[in-house]
Amino acid sequence: MAKLAGALEVSPDELKQYDTRAPIADLKRLMDSDPKLGFAFRTVVEKVKNGELTAEDIIVKLSKRKSRA
């Protein structure tokens, strides 16, 4: 990653903020460990692909859910 950062003329730390490998691996583990969660994520992905749901929709729904807690 250091070589890539050098080629892009940014710091390795700055480049790491765009590395999504760890969060993606966490999502895969969560989906594998909880079938309902896996179904929920697959449903969200399908709805996003079909244009029925946007990132903003998801953020709003999660924000509303959080404020109830």
VOPAMAR-151769 format. One record per residue (C-alpha): residue in three letters; x, y, z. Coordinates in steps of 0.001 Angstrom, whole numbers, plus 524288, in hexadecimal, padded with zeros to 5 digits. Example, Ala and Ser with C-alpha at 12.3 -4.5 7.8 and 13.67 -1.06 7.14 Angstrom:
VOPAMAR-151769
<rec residuo="ALA" east="8300C" north="7EE6C" up="81E78"/>
<rec residuo="SER" east="83566" north="7FBDC" up="81BE4"/>
END
This chain:
VOPAMAR-151769
<rec residuo="MET" east="80000" north="80000" up="80000"/>
<rec residuo="ALA" east="80B83" north="80900" up="80297"/>
<rec residuo="LYS" east="80FC8" north="80818" up="7F451"/>
<rec residuo="LEU" east="8022C" north="80B54" up="7EF9D"/>
<rec residuo="ALA" east="8014F" north="816CA" up="7F8FE"/>
<rec residuo="GLY" east="80E51" north="81BB9" up="7F3FE"/>
<rec residuo="ALA" east="809F1" north="81A86" up="7E5DF"/>
<rec residuo="LEU" east="7FD8B" north="8220A" up="7E916"/>
<rec residuo="GLU" east="80533" north="82BE1" up="7F115"/>
<rec residuo="VAL" east="7FCF6" north="829EB" up="7FD4D"/>
<rec residuo="SER" east="8005E" north="824A1" up="80AA5"/>
<rec residuo="PRO" east="7FE0C" north="81639" up="80D71"/>
<rec residuo="ASP" east="7F4B6" north="81A2B" up="81863"/>
<rec residuo="GLU" east="7ECBE" north="82263" up="80F0A"/>
<rec residuo="LEU" east="7EC0C" north="81712" up="80581"/>
<rec residuo="LYS" east="7E7F2" north="80D85" up="81034"/>
<rec residuo="GLN" east="7DB6D" north="8151B" up="8129D"/>
<rec residuo="TYR" east="7D6B4" north="81075" up="80549"/>
<rec residuo="ASP" east="7DA1E" north="80228" up="807AF"/>
<rec residuo="THR" east="7CD38" north="7FB11" up="80994"/>
<rec residuo="ARG" east="7D2A0" north="7ED50" up="80AF6"/>
<rec residuo="ALA" east="7D0F9" north="7EC46" up="819C8"/>
<rec residuo="PRO" east="7C2DE" north="7F151" up="81A39"/>
<rec residuo="ILE" east="7BF20" north="7E87B" up="80ED6"/>
<rec residuo="ALA" east="7C519" north="7DCBB" up="815B9"/>
<rec residuo="ASP" east="7BD7B" north="7E067" up="8220F"/>
<rec residuo="LEU" east="7B0D1" north="7E106" up="81A42"/>
<rec residuo="LYS" east="7B370" north="7D3AB" up="81457"/>
<rec residuo="ARG" east="7B5F0" north="7CDD5" up="821D1"/>
<rec residuo="LEU" east="7A97D" north="7D3E4" up="82738"/>
<rec residuo="MET" east="7A17D" north="7CEDC" up="81BD2"/>
<rec residuo="ASP" east="7A73A" north="7C142" up="81D59"/>
<rec residuo="SER" east="7A497" north="7C0F9" up="82BEF"/>
<rec residuo="ASP" east="79686" north="7C5F9" up="82B81"/>
<rec residuo="PRO" east="78D92" north="7C124" up="8209A"/>
<rec residuo="LYS" east="7837D" north="7CBDB" up="8232A"/>
<rec residuo="LEU" east="78DEA" north="7D641" up="82206"/>
<rec residuo="GLY" east="792D7" north="7CFFD" up="81586"/>
<rec residuo="PHE" east="7850E" north="7D038" up="80FF3"/>
<rec residuo="ALA" east="78371" north="7DE75" up="81404"/>
<rec residuo="PHE" east="7901D" north="7E28D" up="80D5E"/>
<rec residuo="ARG" east="78CCB" north="7DB0E" up="800EE"/>
<rec residuo="THR" east="77F5A" north="7E175" up="800CC"/>
<rec residuo="VAL" east="78559" north="7EEF7" up="80230"/>
<rec residuo="VAL" east="78F05" north="7EC28" up="7F73B"/>
<rec residuo="GLU" east="78415" north="7E7BE" up="7EE21"/>
<rec residuo="LYS" east="77BCF" north="7F3AF" up="7F149"/>
<rec residuo="VAL" east="78764" north="7FCBC" up="7EEBA"/>
<rec residuo="LYS" east="78A4D" north="7F5D4" up="7E1DD"/>
<rec residuo="ASN" east="77C04" north="7F70F" up="7DDC8"/>
<rec residuo="GLY" east="77BA4" north="80579" up="7E154"/>
<rec residuo="GLU" east="771B1" north="8034B" up="7EC21"/>
<rec residuo="LEU" east="77B0A" north="807C2" up="7F6C8"/>
<rec residuo="THR" east="78620" north="811B2" up="7F77D"/>
<rec residuo="ALA" east="79159" north="813C5" up="800D6"/>
<rec residuo="GLU" east="78A1B" north="81F96" up="8060F"/>
<rec residuo="ASP" east="77E0F" north="81734" up="808AC"/>
<rec residuo="ILE" east="78646" north="80DA0" up="81070"/>
<rec residuo="ILE" east="78CB2" north="81876" up="81853"/>
<rec residuo="VAL" east="77F72" north="81E82" up="81B87"/>
<rec residuo="LYS" east="779B9" north="8116F" up="81FA9"/>
<rec residuo="LEU" east="7856D" north="80E48" up="82835"/>
<rec residuo="SER" east="78570" north="81BCC" up="82E38"/>
<rec residuo="LYS" east="77718" north="81AA6" up="831D2"/>
<rec residuo="ARG" east="77987" north="80D3C" up="837BD"/>
<rec residuo="LYS" east="784F6" north="81243" up="83FC1"/>
<rec residuo="SER" east="77D4C" north="81DB5" up="8456F"/>
<rec residuo="ARG" east="7730A" north="8144A" up="84AE0"/>
<rec residuo="ALA" east="77D1F" north="80D0F" up="85300"/>
END
